[in-house]
């Protein structure tokens, strides 16, 4: 899969995961949950653009220890409901409750965040996920170092990695 991704060149001195690894982790997680017939497709999104779904679910996990960072997942609301229905074997997305979506999106970011953690210097620990119906809030002391923008069934999905301001190798 050829995914349009962005990396902040000013962050070259930061210990950040390789963008292709983040893309691969995201794609692998998606295929493991939904199968190869439900592939993610590239999205051309200019750097700095906000996530552009009308309804959004987002989740973050923090990595602390040998590497410090925050992994964020943002999903269109219908994507979040469909994927949660599949994960929890709920017959239709219309039957998925918000509490189910929170669990599903939290598990998705755990899977991606845990995989990214394993790529970075350790030992490190993964926090419990923080999930929101809406966009995730970011601390003012972090900056985005890589981002993967894709779509599933025409709806947006985004994975970002943030590191502390001033972090360097």
C-alpha positions in Angstrom: 0.0 0.0 0.0 1.4 3.4 -0.9 0.2 5.8 1.8 0.7 9.5 1.7 2.5 10.4 4.9 4.2 13.4 6.4 7.3 13.8 8.5 8.5 17.1 9.9 12.0 17.6 8.6 12.9 19.8 11.6 12.4 16.7 13.8 15.3 14.8 12.2 17.1 15.0 15.5 14.2 13.3 17.3 14.1 9.6 18.1 10.9 9.0 16.1 9.5 5.8 14.6 10.1 5.4 10.9 7.0 6.5 8.9 6.9 3.3 6.9 6.8 1.3 10.2 3.9 3.4 11.4 2.1 2.8 8.1 2.8 -0.9 8.3 1.7 -1.2 11.9 -1.6 0.6 11.0 -2.2 -1.6 8.0 -1.3 -4.8 9.8 -3.7 -4.0 12.7 -6.5 -3.2 10.2 -6.1 -6.4 8.2 -5.9 -8.5 11.4 -9.2 -7.1 12.5 -11.1 -6.8 9.2 -9.4 -9.0 6.7 -7.6 -8.3 3.5 -10.8 -7.3 1.7 -11.1 -4.2 3.9 -7.9 -2.4 3.0 -7.0 1.1 3.9 -6.3 3.4 1.0 -4.1 6.5 0.8 -5.4 10.0 1.4 -3.8 13.2 0.2 -4.0 15.5 3.2 -1.7 18.6 3.3 0.6 19.0 6.4 -1.0 20.8 9.3 -4.6 20.0 8.1 -7.0 19.2 10.9 -8.8 15.8 10.8 -11.7 16.4 8.5 -14.5 14.0 9.6 -17.9 15.4 10.6 -18.1 13.1 13.5 -14.9 11.9 15.2 -13.7 9.4 17.7 -10.2 9.7 18.9 -7.8 8.0 21.4 -4.3 8.4 22.6 -1.8 6.3 24.5 1.5 7.5 26.0 4.7 5.7 25.9 7.2 6.4 28.7 10.6 5.0 29.6 13.4 4.4 27.1 11.4 6.4 24.6 8.8 9.1 25.3 5.9 9.7 22.9 2.2 9.8 22.3 0.3 7.8 19.7 -3.0 9.1 18.5 -5.7 7.5 16.5 -8.6 9.5 14.9 -11.5 7.8 13.1 -14.6 9.0 11.4 -17.6 8.1 13.6 -19.0 5.6 11.2 -15.7 3.9 10.8 -15.4 3.7 14.6 -18.9 2.2 14.9 -18.4 -0.3 12.0 -15.0 -1.5 13.3 -16.3 -1.8 16.8 -19.3 -3.8 15.6 -16.9 -6.2 13.9 -14.6 -6.4 16.9 -17.4 -7.1 19.3 -19.5 -9.3 17.0 -22.4 -6.9 17.1 -24.7 -7.5 14.2 -25.0 -3.9 12.9 -23.2 -0.6 13.6 -26.6 0.8 14.6 -26.6 -1.5 17.7 -23.2 -0.3 18.9 -23.4 1.9 22.0 -21.1 4.8 22.7 -19.5 2.7 25.5 -18.8 0.0 23.0 -17.2 2.5 20.6 -15.0 3.8 23.5 -13.8 0.3 24.2 -13.2 -0.5 20.5 -11.3 2.7 19.7 -9.3 2.3 22.9 -8.3 -1.2 21.9 -7.3 0.0 18.4 -5.0 2.7 19.8 -3.6 0.1 22.2 -2.7 -2.2 19.4 -1.1 0.5 17.3 0.6 2.2 20.2 2.0 -1.1 21.6 3.4 -2.0 18.2 5.1 1.4 17.9 6.4 1.1 21.4 8.1 -2.2 20.5 9.9 -0.4 17.6 11.5 2.2 19.8 14.3 2.1 22.4 13.1 0.6 25.7 12.2 -0.6 28.1 9.1 1.5 28.0 5.5 1.3 29.3 2.3 2.0 27.5 -0.4 4.0 29.3 -4.1 3.1 29.4 -5.9 4.7 26.5 -7.7 8.0 26.7 -10.7 8.0 24.4 -12.9 10.8 23.3 -16.0 11.3 21.2 -14.5 14.2 19.4 -10.9 15.2 18.6 -8.1 14.4 21.0 -6.6 17.3 22.9 -2.8 17.5 22.8 -0.5 18.8 25.5 1.3 22.0 24.6 4.7 20.4 25.2 4.5 17.8 22.4 4.9 18.0 18.6 3.9 15.8 15.8 6.8 13.9 14.2 4.9 11.6 11.8 1.4 11.1 10.5 -0.4 8.5 8.4 -3.6 9.6 6.7 -5.7 6.8 5.1 -9.4 6.1 4.3 -11.6 3.1 4.9 -14.7 2.8 2.8 -14.1 6.5 1.8 -14.0 7.8 5.4 -10.9 9.2 7.1 -8.5 7.5 9.5 -5.4 9.1 11.0 -2.5 7.8 13.1 -0.1 10.4 14.6 3.0 10.1 16.7 4.0 13.0 18.9 7.1 13.5 21.0 8.0 16.0 23.7 9.1 19.4 22.6 12.9 19.6 22.6 13.3 15.8 22.6 16.5 14.7 20.8 18.6 11.7 20.4 
